[in-house]
Amino acid sequence: MEVIRDETFGEQLAEQVSNPESICSWEKFKLAYQAAEDATVPSFEGLVALSHLPHLELLPHQRDAAEDIIHRMQGRAILADEVGLGKTIEAGLVLKEYMIRGMVSKVLILTPASLVNQWVTELYEKFLIQAYAPRKKPAWKEANIIVTSIDMAKREPHNREILDTAYDLVIIDEAHKLKNPATKNFQFVKELQKKYCLLLTATPIQNKITDIFNLVSILKPGYLGDLSSFKKQYGKKLGNMEGNVHLKQLVNNVMIRNRREDTGLSDTKRMVKTEWIQFTEEEQQVYNQLENIKGTHPSFTYLTLAKELCSSREACYMSSKQMLEKIDANENAIHLKNLLEGIEQLPHHAKAQKMVEIIQQTDEKFIVFTEYRASQLYLQWYLQQHGISSVPFRGGFKRGKKDWMKQLFRDHAQVMIATEAAGEGINLQFCRNMINYDLPWNPMRLEQRIGRIHRFGQKQDVKIYNFAIRNTIEEHIMNMLYDKIQLFENAIGELDHILEQLDIKDLGMEVEAIMSESTSHGEAKIKLDNLTSVISNTKSQWRSSS
Amino acid sequence: MSEAVQHYQFIKTFFQEYGCPIVEDNSGRLVIQLTDEMDEALMNRPFYWHYIKKMGRQGDPMSLTLITDPSLREEKGEYIHSGAPRLRQFYQYLLENNKYTKLYETVNHSPIHAPMIPWLVVNVKVHYFGKQKKDETHSVGLNLIHGTILSPAMEKLENIEFEPTISDYTFPMTPLIKVASGYRRILRFIEEHIEAQDKTWVQETLVAREKERKLIEAFFTDKDNEAERRQLEKELEDLMGRFTPRVTIEVINGGMFYLTQETANTMISHEKTALKRT
C-alpha cells in the first residue's frame, strides 16, 4: 500500500508565515477546517446521506440498492426494480450521497416529459435537492441539476450544449425506451459525457437478450463488442445468457433488480375481481349485426369495431362513421349504415352502468382506465349525470395540465378517467381502487396500469376490477388469455422471461394477429388456446428450473 | 444542533468574515449583499468583471438570498442543504484561500514580559482509496521548543482568542525545531496512525481487482484487433486507477500558533490525562 504525502507544505508554510498577505485570520482558519471536516466521509461502508435525511423513510432494499450502486458498481448501473418499488427514491439517494461526498455537482436527469415535474418535486421534498426543469431558454451551462425530457434535450440547439458539458452523473428514467440503438435517442445518450450513469427501467429485458446488450453498452462501452458480433456469440435467447458465466457476471456487476416478493412490499395485497357483464338485448343485437361486416371488410375492421362497441356506443359510432365517409356509396356501405342506425337506438352502455354501480357503493377514489377517447368523454358525462365528480387524464396533456389533474383528483374529484397513454409515470398511491373498463390485449400494459396505485407508498390493499362482457370478443380475451396465464396473481417479472424464451415480441400484437387472421371463432379459440398453453408450459418449466 | 441551524451559522460567519453585509436575517433566510471581491469569487460572471475593470467603472455586486430553514423552502431564494453545490462552493473558496496562518494568543494584562511558545498546527485530510473510499481529518499540534505532539489540536484551541499581532508585554520565543522539520515530524505521526489501522481493506481491494481484471480480459479477447487491444489497455489502466489501494495525506491548512506558557501547559496536561484514560 502506497502512502502519498504532500512533501512541500512545510517549506511553503515556513516561507508564507513571514508574508502578511498570505496569512489568514483565526476565524477563517477555523471555518476552512470546519469545511473540510464537514465534507469528510468517515467510513468505507454505508451512506452518509442517511444522517442528513432524518425525515425520509427508506425500505431496506432501497438503502441496499444505493449502497450497491455506489460501493460495488462504481456508480454505473441499471436499476431494474419491479414497478412501484421506488426506483426514483434509490436514484435520488445515490445522487444525494454523491453530492454530500462532493463527487458530483453537474447532473442531467432525462425522463419522459410527463415525469419531469414529478422528479423535481420528489428530489425537493424527499432529498432537499433543488433541481431545475428548463422551459423556454434553458441555462444548460449554469444550472447544476437539470431535469428534462429526452425529446427536448436532443433537439437543436440544446443538444450541442448538452453534449459539450461533462456531467458527473446522468440519470435516465424509463430507460427501456432506449432499447433500439438505431434511434436518435439512443445515439444521443451514448454520446453524453458522463462519469456516473444510472438507467432506470422496470423491464430491462422486454423482448430479446439484445435489449440488455444495448443498456450495458451505454454503461460499459466496448465490453460487448458490436451488436452483430454479440448476436453471433450469444444468440438471441435468454437461456444463452444463463450459460455464459462472464456475461452473467457482467450483468450482475451493473444491474440491480429487486422483486416485489423479496422486499416485503407485498404487505398490501392486490385483490383482483373479474366483473362479468351482460349486454342488454338491444346491445347484443347490434353487436351480432357486426358479424355482417366480416364478409365485406377486412377482418381487423370487424375487430376494431367489436372492441369499440364493447367499450361505448360513442367509440364505435365515431369510427364507423369515419369508415363510412371513406368508402363510396356502394353496397358495402349498407352494413355500416345499418350499424350506425342500430347504435343510435342504444340505451346506456351496460359497462358504464356497472361502473357507476361499483363506484356508488363507497366514497373512496377510483381510477378508471379505458382504451378510447370517445369512451372517456362519455364516461365523464355519464358520471356527472349521477353526481359523481371526475377528471380526465390523457397522455397528450401538457405537463402542467397533468399535474393539475392529478391534484384535482387527489383533493377534489372522486374518479379519474384515464386513457392508455396515461399508464406510465403518474403515481396515485392515494387511490386504491382501479377499474379496467377495457382490457388491453397486451397483459404487460395492465401491469403498468396497476403499478400506478399498487406501489411504494400505498398503505391499503388494492382492489382491481376487470370488466368483460359475456358473448363478445372480450370473453375470449378474458378466458383464453388472462385467466389461463393467471396473470393477475403473479408479478410480471416472470412473464418477461417467458415471452423472452418464446421469442414473442409483443403479446398484444400476437393476440391481435390471431384474432384478425382467424376466419372463425373456433379457429381463433384454438390458436389462442395454443398460445396460452405454450406460455403456461414454459412458465412451469421456468419455475421448476429457477 | 440541527443541520439547518449549523448551516445558518456557518453561512453567517462566512459572510461576516468576508465583509459582506447581511441585509436581512430572518433566522433561516439570509439576504447578503456581496462585495466586489465576493461577487467575483462566487457569482461566476467573469466577463462582467473583466469589462467593468477594463472600463474602470464601479461594479454593481449582486445580493444573494440563502434559505437554510426547510420550512421556508417555498420562499424565493437558494435553499442550502448538505451537498448543495452553493455550500460546496463556499467550502472550496475557504479551502483555497486559507492555507497558512501565524497567530498569537491574546493576552490582556501581562504583569511581566511573558514568553509566547511557538506551536506548529497542521490539519490534514487522510484519504483511503480501496475499492471504496473513506477519509479522516486530523489536527496535529507540535511544540516547536521541545517537540511534544498534541492531537487533536484544533479542538483544544477552538475557544482561545488569537490575533495576527502579538499582545503588549509578550515576546515570541524562537523555535528550536524548524517549521519544515516540524512538519515532517507531524507527517510521521500521521503515518504511524495509518500504519496502525486495520488493513483488511487493502487485501479486499486486491482480490476485487483480480476478479475484475479476469472479467475484463474475458471480454476483450481479440489481441490482433488493434482497436480492441487498445481498449483493453485502457480498461486495465482505469481498473488499476480505481482499484489500487493507496492512502493520500492532503493538507487542509496549517500555521504557527504562539501560546502562553500557561495555555501550553494545560493543553499538554489534558493530553496526558486523556492518554492515560485510553
Boltz contact constraints between the chains, C-beta under 6 A:
constraints:
  - contact:
      token1: [A, 1]
      token2: [B, 202]
      max_distance: 6.0
  - contact:
      token1: [A, 1]
      token2: [B, 245]
      max_distance: 6.0
  - contact:
      token1: [A, 2]
      token2: [B, 246]
      max_distance: 6.0
  - contact:
      token1: [A, 3]
      token2: [B, 247]
      max_distance: 6.0
  - contact:
      token1: [A, 4]
      token2: [B, 248]
      max_distance: 6.0
  - contact:
      token1: [A, 5]
      token2: [B, 187]
      max_distance: 6.0
  - contact:
      token1: [A, 5]
      token2: [B, 249]
      max_distance: 6.0
  - contact:
      token1: [A, 6]
      token2: [B, 251]
      max_distance: 6.0
  - contact:
      token1: [A, 9]
      token2: [B, 251]
      max_distance: 6.0
  - contact:
      token1: [A, 10]
      token2: [B, 179]
      max_distance: 6.0
  - contact:
      token1: [A, 10]
      token2: [B, 180]
      max_distance: 6.0
  - contact:
      token1: [A, 10]
      token2: [B, 183]
      max_distance: 6.0
  - contact:
      token1: [A, 11]
      token2: [B, 180]
      max_distance: 6.0
  - contact:
      token1: [A, 13]
      token2: [B, 100]
      max_distance: 6.0
  - contact:
      token1: [A, 13]
      token2: [B, 179]
      max_distance: 6.0
  - contact:
      token1: [A, 13]
      token2: [B, 254]
      max_distance: 6.0
  - contact:
      token1: [A, 14]
      token2: [B, 179]
      max_distance: 6.0
  - contact:
      token1: [A, 14]
      token2: [B, 180]
      max_distance: 6.0
  - contact:
      token1: [A, 16]
      token2: [B, 100]
      max_distance: 6.0
  - contact:
      token1: [A, 17]
      token2: [B, 102]
      max_distance: 6.0
  - contact:
      token1: [A, 17]
      token2: [B, 256]
      max_distance: 6.0
  - contact:
      token1: [A, 22]
      token2: [B, 100]
      max_distance: 6.0
  - contact:
      token1: [A, 23]
      token2: [B, 101]
      max_distance: 6.0
  - contact:
      token1: [A, 23]
      token2: [B, 102]
      max_distance: 6.0
  - contact:
      token1: [A, 24]
      token2: [B, 98]
      max_distance: 6.0
  - contact:
      token1: [A, 24]
      token2: [B, 101]
      max_distance: 6.0
  - contact:
      token1: [A, 26]
      token2: [B, 103]
      max_distance: 6.0
  - contact:
      token1: [A, 26]
      token2: [B, 162]
      max_distance: 6.0
  - contact:
      token1: [A, 27]
      token2: [B, 17]
      max_distance: 6.0
  - contact:
      token1: [A, 28]
      token2: [B, 17]
      max_distance: 6.0
  - contact:
      token1: [A, 28]
      token2: [B, 98]
      max_distance: 6.0
  - contact:
      token1: [A, 29]
      token2: [B, 98]
      max_distance: 6.0
  - contact:
      token1: [A, 29]
      token2: [B, 101]
      max_distance: 6.0
  - contact:
      token1: [A, 31]
      token2: [B, 94]
      max_distance: 6.0
  - contact:
      token1: [A, 32]
      token2: [B, 94]
      max_distance: 6.0
  - contact:
      token1: [A, 32]
      token2: [B, 95]
      max_distance: 6.0
  - contact:
      token1: [A, 32]
      token2: [B, 98]
      max_distance: 6.0
  - contact:
      token1: [A, 32]
      token2: [B, 253]
      max_distance: 6.0
  - contact:
      token1: [A, 33]
      token2: [B, 123]
      max_distance: 6.0
  - contact:
      token1: [A, 33]
      token2: [B, 154]
      max_distance: 6.0
  - contact:
      token1: [A, 35]
      token2: [B, 91]
      max_distance: 6.0
  - contact:
      token1: [A, 35]
      token2: [B, 94]
      max_distance: 6.0
  - contact:
      token1: [A, 35]
      token2: [B, 95]
      max_distance: 6.0
  - contact:
      token1: [A, 36]
      token2: [B, 125]
      max_distance: 6.0
  - contact:
      token1: [A, 36]
      token2: [B, 137]
      max_distance: 6.0
  - contact:
      token1: [A, 36]
      token2: [B, 252]
      max_distance: 6.0
  - contact:
      token1: [A, 37]
      token2: [B, 137]
      max_distance: 6.0
  - contact:
      token1: [A, 40]
      token2: [B, 135]
      max_distance: 6.0
  - contact:
      token1: [A, 40]
      token2: [B, 137]
      max_distance: 6.0
  - contact:
      token1: [A, 41]
      token2: [B, 134]
      max_distance: 6.0
  - contact:
      token1: [A, 41]
      token2: [B, 135]
      max_distance: 6.0
  - contact:
      token1: [A, 43]
      token2: [B, 134]
      max_distance: 6.0
  - contact:
      token1: [A, 44]
      token2: [B, 132]
      max_distance: 6.0
  - contact:
      token1: [A, 44]
      token2: [B, 134]
      max_distance: 6.0
  - contact:
      token1: [A, 52]
      token2: [B, 82]
      max_distance: 6.0
  - contact:
      token1: [A, 71]
      token2: [B, 132]
      max_distance: 6.0
  - contact:
      token1: [A, 99]
      token2: [B, 83]
      max_distance: 6.0
  - contact:
      token1: [A, 100]
      token2: [B, 82]
      max_distance: 6.0
  - contact:
      token1: [A, 100]
      token2: [B, 83]
      max_distance: 6.0
  - contact:
      token1: [A, 102]
      token2: [B, 88]
      max_distance: 6.0
  - contact:
      token1: [A, 105]
      token2: [B, 85]
      max_distance: 6.0
  - contact:
      token1: [A, 128]
      token2: [B, 81]
      max_distance: 6.0
  - contact:
      token1: [A, 130]
      token2: [B, 79]
      max_distance: 6.0
  - contact:
      token1: [A, 144]
      token2: [B, 85]
      max_distance: 6.0
  - contact:
      token1: [A, 222]
      token2: [B, 231]
      max_distance: 6.0
  - contact:
      token1: [A, 223]
      token2: [B, 219]
      max_distance: 6.0
  - contact:
      token1: [A, 246]
      token2: [B, 218]
      max_distance: 6.0
  - contact:
      token1: [A, 249]
      token2: [B, 215]
      max_distance: 6.0
